[in-house]
Amino acid sequence: MQKRTNEVTMKGNPVTLLGNVIKVGDVAPDFMVLDMNLTQVKLSDFKGKVKIINAVPSVDTSVCNAQVHRFNVEAAKLKDVVIFSVSADLPFALSRYCAAEGIDAVKVTSDHKDLDFGLKYGVVIEELRLLSRAVFVIDQHDKVVYVEYVKEVTNEPDYAKALAAAQACK
């Protein structure tokens, strides 16, 4: 398993990321996460669609909350684009969060069980067993067309670039 340090910080302190580095042009690895009902969800369930994967450490933080809300608003506007939010939060916590926050357009999922997504996309923070903040855009042919590993975990991603990459896939 690949380990990377000094690429990402949390509150200014370097963290170690575990897993594969995803690059533009890669074929997106399939992964399995759980939805809020404990049902398995795979990337391959959405073949033929443009996908945005929004990785966050925990919906219980203000930055992650803002990020999920922003993508929820965008998901309601985008036709034929599936937006995932993935964290290591438990499905039960995600269910409560979505109900309380009105999150209904983003597929909010949990990677807590096996960190399958996190390891395949290189976003597992070794020191915390949380996911690092990142955004991946995958075209309808499962090719990665945009990657952002957010350098400082407490910062939001570049929404405009991610959304432009998704729109360019159409």
N, C-alpha and C positions, 0 to 999 in steps of 0.2 A: 504494500500500500504506500502510495506516495505521500510524503509529508512536505509542507511548504511553510516557511516562516518569513517574516519581514515583508510579506505582500499585503497583509491586512492588519489593521490595528483596531482595538476596541478601547475607547477612551484614551487613545494615544499609545497604548501598550500593545506590542506585537502579539499576535495569536498564531497558533499552528493550525493550518488547514490540512485536513486529510482527504484523500481521494484524487481522482483524475482531474486534470485541467481540461476544460472544454474550450475549444477554439472555433472561431467562425470557419465554416466549411466542413466541420465534423458532421458525421451522421449522429443525430441525437440518440444517446443510449436510452433504451426503454427502462422504465423503473416502475416500482409498485409502492404506492402509499395507501393510506386509509382515509376514507371520507369520514364525515361526522357520525355516520351510522355504522362505522366499523366495516364498511364494504371496501374491498380492494379496488383501487383505481390505478390503471396503467396509462402511460403516455400513448401506447399503441391502441388504446380504446378510441383515440381521436385521430386516426389516420385520415389523411386528406384534408385536414384543417390546419390553419395557422395557429400556433400555440405560443403563449407567453407564460413563462414560469417565473413567478415572483417568490424568491426564497427570502424568508425573514427569520430572525432568531426566536421571537415570541410575540404573539399578538397582545401580550400584557404590557408592552412598552409603547410609549407615545409615538416613536418613529415608525415602528411596525404597524401600529394602528393607522397612522396617517397613510402609509404605503398601501395597506390593504384597502382602505377607503378610496384612495385615488384610483387604484386599478378596478375597484368595484364600479366606480362612476364610468370609467373608460369601457369596461366590459359591456355595460348596458348600451353603449353607442356603437360598438364594433360588431359588424355582421360577420359570421363565419370565422371568428377568432375565439379560441378558448383560452381563458386566463385561469391559471392555477396559482394559488398561494400555498406555499409549502413551508411548514415549520416543524419543529420537534415537539410542539405542544400536544397534549393528549386530545384525542377526538372529542371527549366530553367537554373539555375547556373550549375547544373551537366551536362546538355547538352553542354553548352559552354565549360566547363572544358574538357570533353571527346573529343570534336572536336579539341580543341587547343592542347591537350596533347597526342592524338592518342590512347586513351584508348578504346579498342574494344573487348577485350576478357572477361573482368569482367562485370557482371551485376551491373551497378552502379544505386543505388536506393535511394529514399528519404523517410525518416520517419517523415518529418516535420508536416504532417497533424494531426495524432493522437498519435504519439510516440508509436505505437502499438508494434513494434519490441523492442524499447528501454525499455519499461516497462516490457514486457514479459521476456527479457533477462537481466534486471537489470543494464542497462548502461546509464540511463538518469541522467545527471548532473543537479541536482535541481537548483543550483545557476545560471546556464547559459542556460538551455534548449537546451543543446547540448548532443551528445552521447559521452560517454567515450570510450577510445581506448580498443578494445577487439577482440579476435578471437575465434570462435567456429567451431569445425569440427563435422559434423553429418554424420553418416554412411547411407547406402542405406536403412536401416530399421528404420530410423529417431531416432536413439539412439545417444546421445551426447557422442563422444569419446575423445574430447579434448576441454579444456576451458582455456583461458588466459585472465584475467582481468589485463591489463597492469597497474602496480602499480603507475607509473608516466606517466601522460597523454602525456607529451612531448617526451616520449621515444617510439621507435618502438617495435613491438612485436617480439617474437622468431619465425621467419619464419621457421627455420629448424624443430622445434618440430611440428608446425602446419602441415607442408607439409608431414612430416613423418607419422603423425597420419592419414592424408588423404590417403597416399599411402598404409598404413597398412589395410585399409578397403577393398582393392581389393582382 
